[in-house]
Amino acid sequence: MKAKTAKESLSITTKVVLPNDTNTLGNLFGGQLLAWMDVISSVAAHRHCKRVVVTASVNNVSFQQPIDHSSIITLEAKVSRAFNSSMEVFVDVFVENPITGVQIKSNEAIYTFVAVDQNGGPIQVPELIPETDEEKERYAGALRRKQLSLILAGKMDPKDADELKKLFL
Ligand SMILES: CC(C)(COP(=O)(O)OP(=O)(O)OC[C@H]1O[C@@H](n2cnc3c(N)ncnc32)[C@H](O)[C@@H]1OP(=O)(O)O)[C@@H](O)C(=O)NCCC(=O)NCCS
């Protein structure tokens, strides 16, 4: 199976925050943003492996500032590392200044997708080759985050999390 670069999975979408997307304060509803992030990151995971993918976990979601209605926001998703059947995807969200057009980062999240066959069982995905400094940094931390996510999901015994333990030793 041929390895792929991170940029081959890059997926970008732009949204306008409409009234139906807002909370009672008139800002973007967090659940709506999560749904948009889920969709664009699944596209990135699909572009990496060209198979059906399902969301296995959502971690490190940050809502740093409220996003006003009528804002133009851009979501960028890219696979940061592929394991056996799972892929970690980073989503970066930017809000556009309506006057200057300058984009400021407002949110980030890390999704894990698993490629599945017609029976819903996990299947092998291609390796990922990081190229830029940021891609290499995210790749290096992905195994640690995978182990933490598995521990939180009750799927890994903390004493087996070798990569995570290196943080504390
Ligand atoms: C995701 C799913 C296919 C995993 O199936 P499973 O039987 O747990 O399979 P495994 O234990 O072999 O795990 C498969 C991979 O997922 C990874 N994984 C599973 N749960 C994870 C979690 N919480 N965080 C990170 N990775 C996870 C495993 O580490 C493994 O990765 P690897 O093959 O790259 O090493 C299965 O749990 C599922 O179908 N979940 C529902 C998905 C869904 O419907 N999502 C939509 C949101 S409701």
The ligand as a Tripos MOL2 file, in Angstrom:
@<TRIPOS>MOLECULE
LIG
   48    50     1     0     0
SMALL
NO_CHARGES

@<TRIPOS>ATOM
      1 C1        -14.4690    2.7570   15.4380 C.3       1 LIG1
      2 C2        -14.7340    1.2560   15.4210 C.3       1 LIG1
      3 C3        -14.8200    0.7680   13.9480 C.3       1 LIG1
      4 C4        -13.5570    0.5710   16.1010 C.3       1 LIG1
      5 O1        -13.8500   -0.7770   16.1430 O.3       1 LIG1
      6 P1        -13.1750   -1.7340   17.2390 P.3       1 LIG1
      7 O2        -13.8420   -3.0280   17.2070 O.co2     1 LIG1
      8 O3        -13.0300   -0.9840   18.5370 O.co2     1 LIG1
      9 O4        -11.7810   -1.9840   16.5620 O.3       1 LIG1
     10 P2        -10.3650   -1.9730   17.2100 P.3       1 LIG1
     11 O5        -10.3490   -2.1090   18.6800 O.co2     1 LIG1
     12 O6         -9.5970   -2.9770   16.4010 O.co2     1 LIG1
     13 O7         -9.8570   -0.5150   16.8440 O.3       1 LIG1
     14 C5         -9.6640   -0.1330   15.5060 C.3       1 LIG1
     15 C6         -8.7830    1.0740   15.5110 C.3       1 LIG1
     16 O8         -9.4890    2.1590   16.0910 O.3       1 LIG1
     17 C7         -8.6990    2.7440   17.1120 C.3       1 LIG1
     18 N1         -9.5910    3.2810   18.1180 N.ar      1 LIG1
     19 C8        -10.6950    2.7010   18.6150 C.ar      1 LIG1
     20 N2        -11.2590    3.5020   19.5400 N.ar      1 LIG1
     21 C9        -10.4680    4.6030   19.6240 C.ar      1 LIG1
     22 C10       -10.5060    5.7790   20.4070 C.ar      1 LIG1
     23 N3        -11.4630    6.0040   21.2960 N.pl3     1 LIG1
     24 N4         -9.5200    6.6960   20.2340 N.ar      1 LIG1
     25 C11        -8.5430    6.5000   19.3360 C.ar      1 LIG1
     26 N5         -8.4620    5.4000   18.5460 N.ar      1 LIG1
     27 C12        -9.4130    4.4680   18.7050 C.ar      1 LIG1
     28 C13        -7.8370    1.5900   17.6210 C.3       1 LIG1
     29 O9         -6.6910    2.0620   18.2770 O.3       1 LIG1
     30 C14        -7.5010    0.9130   16.3210 C.3       1 LIG1
     31 O10        -6.4950    1.6600   15.6500 O.3       1 LIG1
     32 P3         -5.3550    0.9560   14.7390 P.3       1 LIG1
     33 O11        -5.9850   -0.1680   13.9840 O.co2     1 LIG1
     34 O12        -4.8950    2.0190   13.8360 O.co2     1 LIG1
     35 O13        -4.3000    0.5000   15.6910 O.co2     1 LIG1
     36 C15       -16.0590    0.8670   16.1590 C.3       1 LIG1
     37 O14       -15.9060    1.1590   17.5330 O.3       1 LIG1
     38 C16       -17.2560    1.6040   15.6170 C.2       1 LIG1
     39 O15       -17.7940    1.2320   14.5710 O.2       1 LIG1
     40 N6        -17.6890    2.6540   16.3280 N.am      1 LIG1
     41 C17       -18.8250    3.4510   15.8960 C.3       1 LIG1
     42 C18       -18.3620    4.4950   14.8900 C.3       1 LIG1
     43 C19       -19.4700    5.4520   14.5500 C.2       1 LIG1
     44 O16       -20.5920    5.0450   14.3220 O.2       1 LIG1
     45 N7        -19.1270    6.7310   14.5230 N.am      1 LIG1
     46 C20       -20.0760    7.7440   14.2270 C.3       1 LIG1
     47 C21       -20.3040    8.6000   15.4270 C.3       1 LIG1
     48 S1        -21.7320    8.1230   16.3090 S.3       1 LIG1
@<TRIPOS>BOND
     1     1     2 1
     2     2     3 1
     3     2     4 1
     4     2    36 1
     5     4     5 1
     6     5     6 1
     7     6     7 2
     8     6     8 1
     9     6     9 1
    10     9    10 1
    11    10    11 2
    12    10    12 1
    13    10    13 1
    14    13    14 1
    15    14    15 1
    16    15    16 1
    17    15    30 1
    18    16    17 1
    19    17    18 1
    20    17    28 1
    21    18    19 ar
    22    18    27 ar
    23    19    20 ar
    24    20    21 ar
    25    21    22 ar
    26    21    27 ar
    27    22    23 1
    28    22    24 ar
    29    24    25 ar
    30    25    26 ar
    31    26    27 ar
    32    28    29 1
    33    28    30 1
    34    30    31 1
    35    31    32 1
    36    32    33 2
    37    32    34 1
    38    32    35 1
    39    36    37 1
    40    36    38 1
    41    38    39 2
    42    38    40 1
    43    40    41 1
    44    41    42 1
    45    42    43 1
    46    43    44 2
    47    43    45 1
    48    45    46 1
    49    46    47 1
    50    47    48 1
@<TRIPOS>SUBSTRUCTURE
     1 LIG1         1 GROUP 0 **** ****
